């Protein structure tokens, strides 16, 4: 079945433009005009991905994102934040809220559609065989997108999960920021390398002491410590 995309924006032209572009790429779409409207639509039927405008009346995108990431049944739905603001601080805020990607207006509808495909590709793992990675207190179930540290579940966004597994599977090897952007985000993201730093900071905080295993290689990128990891 076609994947379902919820477009949340108070501008009619934007909703119609994205609806047309995404349907051309084989998606089904549903639209909402603000955060409250979006939550009602999600309650009726959860989408596979949400394109969420930041600045809207009644309930803005930031508040809607907080609600979605707080609730168990919606926290795993990937979110692409859409906003007229293009400053780096606004991108950081979007990622801090748990968004999986960030697109500033004006944008290329075709590029946005490709980003939707890239994000969905990162989270579509239901058909993959069971596979696990372990490192000391860190245990990762690749097929179920579950992470535990010392037996306690850790909630990661799809991007954080992909970033962690990429670093762990390439342990001991330095991963440049540009390479991580290409591998984890799935497209050319030149100029936004600070995006990686923001996600690494969030990832370390969530992993607690296990986050110390992610080393910063100054001026280059990051590396997972070079020690044996058991694969089951």
PEPELIN-V679465 format. One record per backbone hydrogen bond with DSSP energy under -0.5 kcal/mol. NH is the residue of the N-H (numbers start at 0). CO is the residue of the C=O. If there is no record, write none. Layout:
nh: [NH NH]
co: [CO CO]
//
This chain:
nh: [4 5 6 6 7 7 8 8 11 14 15 16 17 18 19 20 21 22 23 24 25 26 27 29 31 34 37 38 39 40 41 42 43 44 47 48 49 50 51 51 52 52 53 55 58 60 61 63 64 65 66 67 68 69 70 73 74 76 77 77 79 80 80 81 82 89 90 91 92 93 94 95 96 97 98 99 100 102 104 108 111 112 113 114 115 116 117 118 119 120 121 122 123 124 127 132 133 134 137 138 139 140 141 141 142 144 145 146 147 148 149 151 153 155 160 161 162 163 164 165 166 167 168 169 170 171 172 174 175 176 179 180 181 182 183 184 184 185 186 191 194 195 196 197 198 199 200 201 202 203 204 205 206 207 209 210 211 212 213 214 214 216 216 217 219 220 221 222 224 226 229 231 231]
co: [27 48 4 29 5 50 6 31 9 10 11 12 13 14 15 16 17 18 19 20 22 21 2 4 6 58 33 34 35 36 37 38 39 40 3 3 77 5 49 79 7 50 81 53 56 53 53 59 60 61 62 63 64 65 66 70 70 73 47 75 49 78 100 51 102 86 86 87 88 89 90 91 92 94 93 78 78 80 82 106 107 108 109 110 111 112 113 114 115 116 117 118 119 122 124 139 229 137 134 147 132 145 130 139 130 140 140 153 138 151 136 148 146 153 156 157 158 159 160 161 162 163 164 165 167 223 169 221 173 219 175 176 177 178 179 179 180 180 180 188 191 192 192 193 194 195 196 197 198 199 200 201 202 203 206 207 208 209 210 212 222 214 220 215 216 216 174 214 212 224 133 131 229]
//
